[in-house]
């Protein structure tokens, strides 16, 4: 009987951990932007850091980047326009916890980027 109780408790613990650790949301993707203070080709330079704060890997991350423009090249494997409204992060490949995607762009203004739920992402 004691072995059955221990097995049941172990099963419940495993079920709880698999649910707690295996569920990531788009809200677990944080985007921070800040001015670098540099001027590039007459435009202000900004640095963008996209980080996955969930313990699980996330794929296929798209941001609403309507109007995004830059006078410097951005590595398309990190961030690229798909169409006039969406940009792909990390070429739709995995974004791992504590492995941020970082790039810079230069333009007159800092662009507001939204997640697919039209939620403002953080800026500093």
C-alpha positions in Angstrom: 0.0 0.0 0.0 2.8 2.4 0.8 4.4 1.8 -2.6 1.1 2.6 -4.3 0.8 5.9 -2.4 4.4 6.9 -3.3 3.8 6.1 -6.9 0.6 8.1 -6.9 2.3 11.1 -5.3 5.2 10.8 -7.8 2.8 10.8 -10.7 0.9 13.9 -9.4 4.2 15.7 -8.9 5.4 14.8 -12.4 2.0 16.0 -13.9 2.2 19.3 -12.0 5.8 19.9 -13.1 5.1 19.1 -16.7 2.2 21.6 -16.8 4.0 24.3 -14.9 7.2 24.1 -16.9 5.7 23.3 -20.3 3.4 26.3 -20.9 4.8 29.4 -22.4 2.8 32.5 -23.5 3.6 35.2 -26.0 3.8 37.5 -22.9 7.0 35.6 -22.0 8.7 37.3 -24.9 10.1 40.6 -23.8 11.3 43.3 -26.2 13.3 46.2 -24.9 14.6 49.1 -27.0 16.9 51.9 -26.0 18.8 54.6 -27.8 22.5 53.9 -28.0 23.2 57.7 -28.2 25.0 57.2 -31.5 24.1 58.8 -34.8 24.4 56.7 -37.9 23.9 58.1 -41.4 22.2 61.1 -39.8 19.7 59.0 -37.8 19.5 58.0 -34.2 20.6 54.4 -33.4 18.5 52.1 -31.3 19.3 48.7 -29.8 16.6 46.0 -29.5 16.9 43.1 -27.2 14.3 40.3 -27.6 14.3 37.8 -24.8 12.4 34.6 -24.0 11.7 34.6 -20.2 9.9 31.2 -20.2 11.9 28.1 -19.3 10.7 26.5 -22.6 11.9 27.4 -26.1 9.6 29.4 -28.3 9.4 29.3 -32.1 7.8 31.3 -34.8 7.9 34.6 -33.1 6.4 37.5 -35.1 6.1 41.1 -34.1 3.9 43.7 -35.6 6.4 46.2 -37.0 4.2 48.3 -39.1 6.3 51.2 -40.6 9.6 49.8 -39.4 12.5 51.3 -41.4 16.2 51.7 -40.9 19.2 53.2 -42.8 21.5 50.4 -41.6 21.4 46.7 -42.4 19.8 44.4 -39.8 20.9 40.8 -39.9 17.8 39.1 -41.5 18.4 35.9 -39.4 17.7 38.0 -36.3 14.9 40.3 -37.5 13.3 40.7 -40.9 10.2 42.1 -42.4 7.8 39.5 -43.7 5.3 42.0 -45.1 4.3 45.6 -44.4 3.0 44.6 -40.9 4.9 41.7 -39.6 8.6 40.9 -38.7 10.1 37.6 -38.0 12.4 37.1 -35.0 15.4 34.8 -35.3 14.2 33.7 -38.7 11.3 31.8 -37.0 13.9 29.5 -35.3 14.0 28.8 -31.6 14.4 31.6 -29.1 15.9 30.0 -26.0 15.7 31.2 -22.4 18.7 33.5 -21.6 19.8 33.7 -25.2 18.4 37.1 -26.3 18.2 38.2 -30.0 20.0 41.6 -30.2 20.1 43.9 -33.2 20.5 47.6 -33.9 18.7 49.9 -36.3 18.9 53.6 -37.1 16.0 55.9 -37.9 14.5 59.3 -36.9 12.2 57.6 -34.3 12.0 54.6 -32.1 9.4 52.2 -33.6 6.7 50.8 -31.4 6.6 47.0 -31.8 3.6 44.9 -30.8 3.2 41.3 -30.2 0.5 39.4 -32.1 -2.1 40.4 -29.5 -1.4 44.1 -30.1 0.2 44.5 -26.7 2.8 47.2 -26.4 6.2 45.7 -25.7 8.5 47.4 -23.2 10.8 50.2 -24.1 13.5 51.8 -22.1 
